Amino acid sequence: MYILLALIAACALGVALHYLLPRRDLRGVAVTPAITTAAAAAIYTILQWSGVGEDVFWLWVASIGGGILIALLATLALSAQRARHDAAEKQALGI
């Protein structure tokens, strides 16, 4: 059940991250929080399966912090790719 606390925290921080990063108009509002939550869930689960207890501070730091880091990198990459694609489309259409 403690995984829900980590996922809620990761999702809330993912929403904040969406609004802190540039090029918000090039991505959906749910992309960054979804990536953050999915990454935090995967990291939390892997650490739990490897034997890290729920009372260990580093489980929380790794899952929430790792989720934010992965979402940061993925969001920046997706935004840059979308900007390049849009520029290429405008050039191809002669706009």
N, C-alpha and C positions, 0 to 999 in steps of 0.2 A: 504494500500500500504506500510505502514511502516514495516509490517511483512517481506517484502522482504529484507529490510536492515538487520534485525535481522537474517534472514536465511542465507543470503550471508556471514555475519560475522561469524556465527556459522559454516558454511561449511568450510570457509577458516581456522578457528581455528581448526576444525576437521582434516583437511589435515596436519596442523602443528603438531597436537597431534599424528597423525599416525606415523610421522617420529621421534617424540621425545620418543615414547614408545619402549621398547625392543620387540624382537620376531616379527619383521615386516615380516619375511619370512613365518610365520605361518598363516597370514591372508591376505585378499585382500586389495588393496590400497583404495577401496571405502567403506570398512566396517565402519571404525571409522567416516569419514565425514558423512556418511548416518545416523548413529546413532545420531551424534551430531545435524544434521539438523532436523531429525524427533523429537527428544526430545525438541529442542528449539521451533519448531512449536507447539507442544502440550502444552508446558508451556505458550508460548505467547498467544495462543488461549484461554486457561483456564483462564488466568489472564484477558484477554480482556472481556470474558464473565462474569467474576465476577465483572466487573466495573472499573478496573484499566485503566486509560487513557493512550494514546500513549505518552503523554508528561511527564509521570512519569518515573524518572530515574530507579527506582527499577524494572520496567517491563523489561527493557533492561538487567539489571544485572541478574535478575532471569532467563530470557529466555536463554540468551547466556551462563551465568555461570552455570546454571542448566544443559543445554545441554552438556557442556563440562564435567561436573562432572559425569553425567550419562554415557556419552561415555567413559570416563576414566575407570570407574568401569566395564562397559560391555566389553570393549576391553581387559582389564587385565584378566577378567574371561574367555573370549573366547580364548585368547592366552594360558592360563593355561590349559584349557580343551583340546585344540588341542594338546598341548605338552604331556599331559597324554595319550591321545588317540593314538598318534603316537608312544609313548614308548610302550604301550600295544600291538599295532599292530606289532612292530618290534620284541617284545618278542615272540608273538604268531607265527610269521613267522620264528623265529630263526635267525634273522639278527643281 
